[in-house]
Each structure stands twice: as structure tokens, then as C-alpha cells.
């Protein structure tokens, strides 16, 4: 496994002080799945009646735990539930062994916590193509069960890390009719990050009470504007999993009309998505790509992804080079509609190109100075319609190569 020697320069100051979510308990353990001397398994125990919604990678080579979660996610039960996650091994591209390993883990968790097996959701992240040593996980279940605690969410965030340089957490409060609902979430992700979704595991917990169809509708809609709008390297993972669990412990019910709750959930999801990009392997720049003036929102999204995924754009950003010609190239190759003579480009506040030509006021010196910032915005207006989109990415540096060249060593 590649050795990560320092925290990303784009990392937040520290792990946030996340609130306890009633109805959720966490535990972690060092099972030795791949790593030595660190925790690599986390367990979340969810109260009876918890509603669980989710979103998953659409990769054609989805890992066994993803397929298992997808089969379980659409059913509601009054029983409790659990989430079990291991890092270091993705349990992907492992054939029948992967299915058997997933079932062995979920069945053992169900027995340990006295749950239906259909209420145990599992995730695995790490190296693809190696059998999961599931016995190392199941051997630790009694220890996991005995150490469950309501304040263990930070430890859980650390246990699910692979090439991440920092644990990722976010939280917010929402007030409905004078009563408070709490939302808190954790994520992992650093490389193999692209829309649809990413090598990304995300677990969000709330004490709200929510019908399954309502929660799933919210999660699906918000996922499209948050986690499906980030990219580090354009590679879609086999293992992406987003689970949102509503325990109902607050007694406050949310409906499809609960705009405040949906906004709170959006804030947590977007914050976690941004943290994943800020921990992009080798990243030194956080970049927002904003596209307006497209024929539709969907076409704006296509253009934004094309810019954000371009190795030439990303290496120019790494080199602090305001090479706007590469942005023009990425728009032209995207496949969505564009008109060269209607196109305008900004680097931050600097108008670079205006309606198909270099702006007469453009200063290369000022643009180069702007590119030295850690947080950058590339804005493109296509001049064709009202479609808009925003995508977030990072630069592409030599450190990305170093991390991934010896990822399995």
C-alpha cells in the first residue's frame, strides 16, 4: 500500500466536533484485513425502526457488498439494522468468493446483534481482485459488539480510510416546528473518484423519522448535485456506497415538504463531497468548474465534467499555468453543444475569453497570479441557453502517480 506521509494541504483544520445521533452506536477494531497496527473495521448499530436509503456505483463490475446492499436497500423493517465496513480490501472482482465472504460477514453480524440478515449492510474498500479474509472480521465481532458507543463516530471515520490523508466528517442541526433534528456523516475517498459515484464510502445518520420512500427520494436527488458532481481522476469505482440512516429517535417526522431538512442533508453531503476532493491523491488545488449558458443543465454538466476530467487542464492547474486553451479544448471534445464564437471563460474574477476571442483586457500576469491560489474557480458561459452546472475537482500532480504506482506494495 502506498505510504501517505503527510496530510493534504487542502485538508480542514481538524476533524469536526460531531454530535451524538440518538439511535446510533459505533465501534472499531484492528482486524488485520490488510493494514498492520491500525483500525480497519467499523460497525454501526442502528436502533429498531431505522430507515436506510442509499445510492451506489453504476459500475458494471460492482463489488459483492454493493450488490448485496442494493438488494436490501428498498425494504423497510421495524427491526434494528447495522452497517459493517472494512478497509484494505475491496472484495471486488473476487467471483463466488466475494459473494460468500459478504454473506459470511453479514450473517455473523446479524447473529451477534440479533438482527435479520437482510438488515445488515456491508461495504469493503481497498485493493481490487484479492479475496477478502472475512474470518479476520468475523473473529472480531464480539469485541466490536462489546465496545459499541454512541460517541464513536470519529473513530469510525478513521477506520474506513485507505489512501485518505485525513478522516472526513460533517454535521448540522435542522429546526422543524421549534424542535431540533441532528444530522452527522462520515466519508472516505481520495482516489478513483469520478461522478457515478467514486471510490467513496459515505455514511450519514440522523435522528429524524422518515418514510423510506421520502428518504430515498431525497438521497437520490441530492446525490445528483453533490457526490455525482465531484471528480479526482475520472475513474469510477467498483465500490461506491452512500447510506443514509434515519433512526427516528427524535420523534420528528420529515416529509417530502420538509425543505429545511433536505437543505441540511444537502449541506452535509456537499461538505463531505468537497472533503473527498480536497483529499484527492496528490492534490494541491481545489477547483470549482462552473458552466452557464448551456442548452440544458444536463449539457452543462457534460461540459463541466469534460473540463474537470481533462488531464491537460488538471496538470496546467498543478503548474499554476493559466492555459485557457485547454479549457477551450475540453469544451470542444465534450460532445455537448457549443458555439466557439459565443464562448466566454473566466479564471476567478478574470475575464480570459469573451465571445470566442481573447478579452482585450486579459492580463496573463494577473491570471498567473490567480492560479497560485489553493481554491480556484473556472467559469465558462456558453452563450446558448439557461443550462447550468457545477463540478468540483483538483489538480493532477506527480504525487498522484507516486501514490498509485505502488498502491499494492
Buried (B, 14 or more C-beta within 10 A) or exposed (E): BBEBEEEBEBBBEEBBEBBBBBBBBBBBBBBBBBBEEBBBBBBBBBBBBBBBBBBBBEBEEBBBBBBBBBEBBEEEBEBBBBBBBBBBBBBBBBEEBBBBBBBBBBEBBBEBBEBEBBBBBBBBBBBBEBEBBBEBBBBBBEBBBEBBEEEBBBBBBBBBBBBBBBBBBBBBEBEBEEEEBBBBBBBBBBBBBBBBBBBBBBBBBBBBBBBBEBBBBBBEEBBEBBBBBBBBBBBBBBBBBBBBBBBBBBEBBBEEEBEEBBEBBBBBBBBBBBBBBBBBBBBBBBBBBBBBBBBBBEBBBBBBBBBBBBEBBBBBBBEBBBBBBBBBBBBEEBEBBBEEEEBBBBBBEBBBBBEEEEBEEBEEEBBEBBBEEEEBBBBBBBBBBEBBBBBBBBBBBEBBEBBBEEBEE
